[in-house]
Amino acid sequence: MKNSAKRMVSFLFVTSFALGQNSVKTSNLTAGANAISIDTLSLSPSSEMLDEELYWSIVESSIKETKTQEDQEIYLIAKIEKLTPKEMIGFRLRTDQLLFDTYNENLWCAAYIINGGCSDGGFEYFRCWLISRGKEAYYKVKNNPDALMNLVVKGQENYEFEGFWYVAMNAFKNKTNKELFLYIDYDTFVTNDENYPVLDFTWNVDQPKTMEKICPILYKNLWK
């Protein structure tokens, strides 16, 4: 929760500015949407994730309807705003679960190779990017990090999507004027960044052959 709150606060101003700059783009997506009165919002902290198929349908539609990461972020926020407040929280929790399930040393190795380096935060945003590529891509790479080669785009140097981390929070804030993380039942929902396992790395960037052993295809094609 502490990490989530810090990320949300540090990103809120930048995102609000960006969304303001893109108000023309979002007008068609948000037209007719009615804000939820904060006086009538009565919501207890939740640990219930959004139905996975509904979650992926929202992500998949954002891929089909947009061409840039910036537009995908705007589209996702607009779509999530159409959910109920509890479902918006559920979208965030489903994201947390998917991030938790891919927090492992093998995928971190793959992220390091494809991005030419990967910090703690970079690994989080790399996995956000992976989720943003859709259900099929997510599960293929989760099961085999070398499957990332199928997602490599010529000329693209960065495979991260920081804004994806915040889409549900921004949608919730826009609709309720409240902070989403205050409505997460952290006592029950524990698959989040506060409870990531301690990783035992078997690869070392100073010993490249250890990385090749984990991701031979990525290493052969991308390691420099």
N, C-alpha and C positions, 0 to 999 in steps of 0.2 A: 504493500500500500504506500509506503514512504517513497519508493522509487516512482510509482505511478503518479503520485501527487506532484513530485518534483518535475517530472516530464511535462505534466499537464500545465502547470503554472508557467514554466519556462517557454512553452510553445504557444500558449494561448494568445499572446499579443501578436506574434508573427502571423499565426493562422487567421486571426480576426482581420488583420490588415490585408492579407492576401485575398480573403473572401470578399472584403470590401472592394478591392480592385477588380474582382471578377463578378460584381453584382449583376452586370448585364448578362453574363453567360448563364447565371443561375436563375434569372427571372422566370424563364420558361419552365424550369424544373420545379420551382417552389411556388409558382402562382397558385393561389387558391388554398394554400396550406394555412390552417388556423393555428395560432399559437395556443398552447395549453396554459390556462390560467394558473399561476403559481399559488393562488389562493385556494384553488380547488384540488390541487395535486396532493394526493394522500398516498404515499408509497413507502412501504417498509423495505429495508435492505434486502437484497435478493442474491441468491446463489444459483439461480436457474439460467442456464445457457439457452440461447436461441436455438430452435430446431436446426440441425445441421444442414438439411436440404434447403431450407429457406435462406439460411446464411449464404450457402454457396450460390443460390440462384441470384442473390443480390450482387455478389462479387462477379459472377459470370455476366450479368447484364451490364455491369460497369465496364467490363472488358469489351463487349460488343458495341456499346454506345459511345465510347470515347477513344481518342487516339493518343493522348498525352497523359502523363502521370498527373499533371496538374488538373486536367479536366476529369480524370477518373476520381480524384479526391473530392472534387466539387460534386460530382454525380453521386458518389457514395453518401456524402453528407445529406444531400437532398432526399435520397431514397430512404435512409435510416430515419430521417425526420418524419416519415410517413408511418413509422411503426409506433406502437404504444410505448410509453416511458419504460415499462418493464421489459419490453422487447428490445429497446435500445440498450438497456443494461445487459440483456442477454447477448446482444451482438458483441459487446465488449468482452463479456465472459467467454464467449465462444472463441474470440480472437486470442484471449489469454491461454485457453486450453490448447489451441493449435500451436501457439508459440512455445508453450511448455513441452509439448510432445516432440518438438524438433530441437530442443536444447540438448545437443550432444556433440561430442568431439569430432565425429566424422563429418557432420554437416558444417561444423565450424571450419574444418580443414578445407572443405569445398568452397566455403565463402571466402576464405583467405586467398585461395588460388584465383577465383573468378574476379575478385575485387582488388587483387594485388596488395592485400593487407586487410585486417579485420579486428577492430577493437571490440570491447564488450558491447558498447552502444551500436557499433556497426553491425555486429552479429544479430542484434535485436531487429534492426531495420532491414537487414538482409532477409530475415525470415518474414517480416511484414511484406516485403516485395514478393517473396515466394508465394505467400497466401494470396496476394493480389493477382497472381497469374492463374488462379482458378483451382478447382478441386483436383482435376486430373494431374496437373503439373505438381501440385503440392504433394500428393501421395506418391507419385513416381519418384520425386527427389527425396522424399522422406525415406523411402525404401532403398534407394540407390542414388547417393549424391552425384555420381557420374552422369546421371540423367540430366543434370544441369546443362550439359552441352547442347541439348535440344532447345534450350531457352536463350542461348547466347545470340546476341544481335551484333552484326558487324558494325564496328565504330562505337558501340556503347562501352563505356569504361566503368560505369557505376551501376551496381545491382542492389540498390537499397530503396526503401520507400518509407521515409520517416513519417510523412503525413498520414499514412494508413493507420499508424498507431493511435491517432487522435480522432479519427472520423466519428466514432460513436460518441465520444466525449463532446465534440463540437456540436453534433446534431442534438444531443440531450440539452446542452446549454442553450442552443438556439430556441428550442421548443419550450423549455421549462424555466429558463434563467437560473438553473441550479447546477451544481457540479455532480457529474455522474458518479465519481468515485465515492461520494458520501453515501450512495445507495447500494453499495456492494457489501454483501455479508462475508467479510473476510474470515470470520471464524469458521464458516462452512466451506466457502470456496477457497481452496488452498493451492490450486494449480495456477499459480501466478509467479511473477518475477521475484517475489520475496522468498519463494520456496524452491528455486531452481536447485538441482542437485550439484554437488561439487564434482567437477569433471576431472578425470584422470587421463591426461593427454598422453597419447602414444606417438604423437608426431611433434616435430620441432622444426621451425622455419630454418634454423641453422643446420639442420640435417635434412635437406630436401628429399632424399630417398624415402624418408619416413612418411612424407606427404604423398609421394608417388604410390606407395603401397596402399594407401587408403583410397585415393582418387586417381587411378592410373590414366584414365582418359582425359580428365581435366588437366592433369599435370602435363601430359604429353602435348596438349594443344594450347595451353594458356600460360604455363609457368615460364617466367623469364628470369 
